[in-house]
């Protein structure tokens, strides 16, 4: 019969206890890490409880943004769809005209569609075009719903508040993840990971570019303008 000495048994039990403790710590750390990663991505997402607004503005991008804005329009959340973006090199079309045709095809009346043909190179420029359009309207625009990608929303809200001030109520309507190519669990998807990384860089850049800098520093930052 195989016999195990008391010393050997005690060593084995000690190793098993150490293994269980290490396994538990690893599990906790992995769970905590994923929770922190989720918080990092979620910080960028701003989603308001929507109320009907005067206009729904779509930041230039892929068609799913336009389609989601059209859905909100049909649900009664806005009286007018307003598009910006100008010429798109990627798709070889004018964002505004393309979005208008897509809206008409989905039943939105011509009178309820507006767009600015100016080519934009940044979110800040889009906000400035919205301000210009609002100032030209014969009626008061008191509220606006802004549609873009989920991870784009915090920087967008900061920008639109900066440009439009307190006179216009700004509501953020991120396109649901299942309608976009991105994932809320961003660290498991290359494109989502790139988006989150880029947004944090751009958000910090915007804070310095438009809030905390001046003089020569601001001029230098202006030369680095990007989306």
N, C-alpha and C positions, 0 to 999 in steps of 0.2 A: 504494500500500500504506500502511495506517495504521501510523504509527510512534509509539511511546511513549517519551518521554524517560526517562532513568535516574532523574531527580529525582522525576518523577510516579510511576514504578513503586515507588520507595522509600517515598514517602508512602502509596501504596495498601497496600503490605505492612505498614507501621507501623500503619495504621488497622485492617487485618485482625487483626494481633496483639493490638491493644488490645481489639477486639471479642471475640476468642476468650477473652482473659483475663477481661473483664467478664462474658461469658456463663458462664464456668466459676465465677466468684465468685458470681454470682446463683444458679446451680444449687446450689452448696454451701450458700449461705445459706438457700435455700428448703428444702433437705433438712434442714439443722440446725434450722431453725425448726420444721418438722413433728416432728422427733424430740423437741425440747423440749416442744412442745405435747402430744405423746403422753405424755411423762414427767409432765407436770402432771396430766393426767387419771388416769394409772395410779397415781399416788401415793395417790389416794383409794380405789383398789380393793384390798381385802384378801381373799384367798381362801386358805383353809387346805386342807391335805390331810385330808379328813374321816375321822374314826373314828366308829364307832357311839356315839351319845350317849343319855342318859336321855330327853331331850325335844328336839323341834324347835320353836323359837319363830319365829312369823311376825310381823314388824312390820306393822302395819296399812297397807294400800295396795291396789293393784289386784289383780285375780284371778290374774294370772300369778305373783305371789308365793306365793299359796296353792297353786296348781297345782304349782309347783316343790317346795314343801315336801312335798306329797303324794307326788310322785315320789321324793323322798329317803326318805320313810317306807316306801314300797313296796320300795325298794332295801335296806331294813334298817338305815338310819342312825339311827333313833329309835324309841322305844317309844310316845311320846305326841306329839300335835300340840297346841301351845298357841297360842291367838290372843288378841290384844289389839286395842284400838282404839275400842270403843264406837260411838256413833252417827255415821254418815257423812252429812253434809249433801249432798255431791256426788251420791251414789247413793241417798240416802234409805233406808238400811238399817243395821242393827247389824252392824259388822264381824265380831264373834265368831259371831253366829248365822248370818250369811251364809256365813262360812268353814266353819262346822260342816256346814251343808247341802251345801255344795260337796264337802266331804270325804266325807260319807256317800254322796253320789251316785257317788263314785269308789271306793267299796268300803272305806273306812276304818271300822272298828268304832266304835260310839258310845262304848264304854269307853276308847277310845284318843284321844279328843278332849276338849280342855278350852279354856275361854275366860273372859276377864274382861270383864264388861259395862261397866266404867268407861270414860267418855270421856276420851281422852288428847289432849293438845295438844303433846306433844314426845316426842322419842326418849328423853329422860331419864325421863319419866314411864312410858314403856313398860318401861324397865329396872326401875323401882321396882315396877311391877305384877308383873313376872316374879319379882323377889325375894320379894314377898309371897306369891305362889303357891307358890314353892319352900318357903318356911317353913311353909306349911300342909300340905304333903304328909306322909303317914305313913312315907314312905321317903326315903332320902337321894338328893338329886339332885346327882350328881357332875359331870355334863357337860351342855352345852347347845349346840345348833347354832342359829345365828341367821340367818334368811333375810331379805334385803331387796335393794334395787337395788345394782348394782355401785358407783356413785359414792357411795353412802351408807355403805359398809362401814367406812371408817377411823374416822369419827366414832362410828359405832355400836360398834365394838370398844372404843374409848377409853371410851365411856359405860358399857358393860356391865361392863368391868373395874373402873371406878370404883365402880359400884353393887354388884356382886356380889362383888368382892374376889377373893382367891386360892382360896377354898373350892370354886369351881365352874370347871371347865375350859370355856372359851368357844371355839367354833369358828365361823368366819365362812363362810357359804355364799351368795355373791352369785348372783342369778338370772343365767344366761347372757344375754349381750347379745341373741342372736337370739330370745329369748323376751320381750324388753322392747321398748319403743318408742325406746330410746336407742342411741347408737352409741359405740364406743370412740374413733373418730375424731371427737371431740365438737365440734371447731371448725367442722365442715362441716354440723352439724345444729343448728337453733335451740333445740330443746327440750333437747338434750344440753348445749349451750353454757350455757344458763340453769341447768341442774342443777349443772354443775361450778362455775360462779360462785357459786351459792347455797351449795353445800356448803363451799367455802373460807371464806365469810363465817361460816357457822354453826359450823364447826370452831373458828375463832378465837374466836368468841363463847363457845362451850362451855368453852374453855380458861380464859378470863377469868372466866366466870360460876361455874364449879364448881371451879376450881383455884387461880387466882392473885389472887382478890379477896376482900374481907371487909368487914364493917361496912356503912356507907352505900353504898359503891360496889357491893357485892354486892346490896343491896336494890334499887338503881336498875337494875342489870342484870336482876334477877329480874322487874322490871316490864316488861321487853322480851321475855320468854320467847316463843319460837316453836319450830316443829318443827326 
